[in-house]
Amino acid sequence: MSPIFLPPLSLYIHIPWCQRKCPYCDFNSHTSQQPIDEMAYVDALMADLQQELSLAQGRPLQSIFIGGGTPSLFSGEAMGRILQGVSDRLPLVVDGEITMEANPGTVEADHFAAYRKAGVNRLSIGVQSFDDKQLQSLERIHSAQEAIDAVSTARQAGFDNINLDLMFGLPGQTLEQAKCDLQQAIELQPEHISYYQLTIEPNTRFYLQPPIQPDDELLWSMQQQGQRILAAAGYQQYEVSAYAREGKRCRHNLNYWLFGDYLGIGAGAHGKTTVIAEPFQVSRRSKYASPTSYLEAKDCCLKQTLLGKEDLSLEFMMFVMRLVDGFSEDLFSARTGVNLKSIENELKTLKNRGLIEYKQAIIRPTALGRQFLNELIEVFVR
């Protein structure tokens, strides 16, 4: 087995509030009838991070991701306090990536400039569609024009690394409408596009009252059409739903997909950390999901779970098989502490079914494997 080293470390910061809960959203997000006490939440985040510091084990942060909810509901001052508080406690590598999610409906020019000044260097803007009727059906609080204006505002504020979130398979959407959405996104010249299918998740309003979506054949056509359009525009697919220009892959998400370590702070945040001393251990930690419970708790950690060997193999594959480039034999051993021989039979099965390629110590999903990713992962369930 190859030598085992600690994985890279990232930090996820969760801002749990939204102006309105979208009917398809199953994330930990909450609406509030009362004004949000930003500074009380910032104080709670810093206390939470203080409790997590020992898990860093001397590693600097490679990336920070501020997600939600809607982080752009917070002021530039609050965001500055958060990032200053993080830097006071943990170092960030010199070229560290700091991403913040933003909703076009909560964009203000002075806020964007303040976010950039605070240290945010990458924006992820939740557009979802450039069709006003579709935005209404998704109950988004912004219009198509506001989404376009948000990108312009971000550029003026100095952001040169922008991701746009875009969905396909929307209620009643046609192939042509999906094409127009994508072409409008490309016209704005973002460095990264996340292009993914609308899925109906449990515990959402769409699950209780499902909209009529395109059938499977049309969904597959939309996905293939999208891949062709994005490739022609210079966006390389590197993950199931992620496309980037050269050098602009999302480093934070890549750390997730390569089974790296990350601390999670904030209401409902999750973390995953490794200890390589005997015995090798990987643990997952989760925080109180309710903002009220989180703010009141002295110890923010609600649950910690140690992953067994079979859990590690399965979770590793769930993440890394999303990547077009796959992974190396050495990476599997280094990130799980498990010998690759333990899953030899599963890998042979997948190769025989044409779902993976296994060449020169590199294992990657085929195009067919990415299409049937759930079936690929199920092979590792014991």
C-alpha positions, 0 to 999 in steps of 0.5 A, a space after each residue: 500500500 502507498 504511504 498515507 498522508 493527510 488529505 488537503 483541508 477546506 472549510 465550508 461555512 453555512 448561512 441558513 437563511 433565505 427570503 423564500 424557500 424554493 419548492 425544489 430545495 432540500 437544503 437546510 434553509 430557513 425563512 425568518 419573520 424577524 430581522 437576522 442578527 448577523 453579528 450574533 451568527 458570526 460570533 456563533 460561527 467563530 465559536 464553532 470554528 474554535 471547537 474544530 481547530 484541533 481537526 485541522 492538524 496543522 494544515 492550512 485551508 486550500 479553499 473556503 466555500 460560503 453556501 446556504 441558504 442565501 449568503 448574499 443576504 448578509 452584509 459586506 461587513 458581516 462577511 468581512 468579519 467572518 473571513 477575518 475571523 477565519 484567517 485569525 484562526 487558520 491560515 489560507 494558502 496564498 492562492 486560496 479559493 474563497 467562494 460565496 453563493 449569491 442569489 440575483 434577487 439579493 444583489 446590490 452593487 455595494 454589497 458585491 464590492 464589499 464582498 470582494 474587498 472582504 476577500 471573496 474571490 469567486 462568486 457562484 450565482 444561482 440563476 437556474 433559468 433565464 426564462 421568466 415563466 420558468 423562474 416563476 414556476 420555480 418561485 425564484 425571487 429574481 427575473 432573467 434581467 436581474 440575473 444578467 445584471 447580477 453578472 455585470 455587477 459582479 464584474 464591475 466589483 472586480 470578480 474575475 471568477 464566476 460560476 452560474 448555476 443553471 438547471 434543465 428538465 424544468 416543468 414543461 421545458 422544451 429542448 429549444 428552451 433548454 438550448 436558449 437558457 444555456 446560450 444566454 449563460 454562455 453569452 455572459 462569459 462565466 468562467 464556470 457553469 454548473 448545469 444539472 437536472 432538476 430532481 424532485 427530492 423528498 421533503 420538498 413541496 415539489 415532492 408533495 405536488 410534483 410538476 410535469 417534467 420532460 420525459 426521460 428521452 427528452 431529459 437525455 437529449 437536453 443533457 447531450 445537447 448541453 454537453 455539446 454546446 458547452 464543449 463548443 464554447 470552450 467549457 470542459 466537463 470535469 464532473 457530472 454537472 460541472 463545466 469550466 474554462 481552462 484553469 477554472 475548475 472549482 477547487 473546493 468542490 474538487 476536494 469533496 469529489 477527491 475525498 479530501 477533508 473539510 471542516 463545516 461550520 454553521 447551522 446544519 453544516 457537515 464536515 469530514 476529517 481524517 486521522 492517520 495515526 493507528 488506527 486510521 480513522 475518518 469521521 463525519 460531524 454534523 451541526 444543529 440544523 435549526 438556526 435557533 438550536 445552533 445559536 443556543 448550543 454551547 457545543 455546536 456538534 450534534 453528531 459524530 460518526 466514524 466510518 468503517 472500511 466498507 463505508 469508506 470504500 462506498 463513500 469514496 466511490 460515491 464522490 470520485 466516480 462523478 469525476 470525468 478523470 477518475 482517480 488513481 489506485 494510490 489515491 484510493 489507498 491514501 484517502 481510505 486506508 483500505 487496500 484496493 484489492 478489497 474491491 477488486 471483484 467490484 471493479 472487475 464487474 464494472 469493467 465487464 459491464 462497460 461502466 469503468 475504464 481501468 488503465 495504467 493504474 487510473 480508474 475512471 467512469 466511462 460515458 455510460 458509467 456517468 449516465 448510470 452513476 447510481 447503478 455503478 455506485 450500487 455495486 459497492 453497497 454490501 
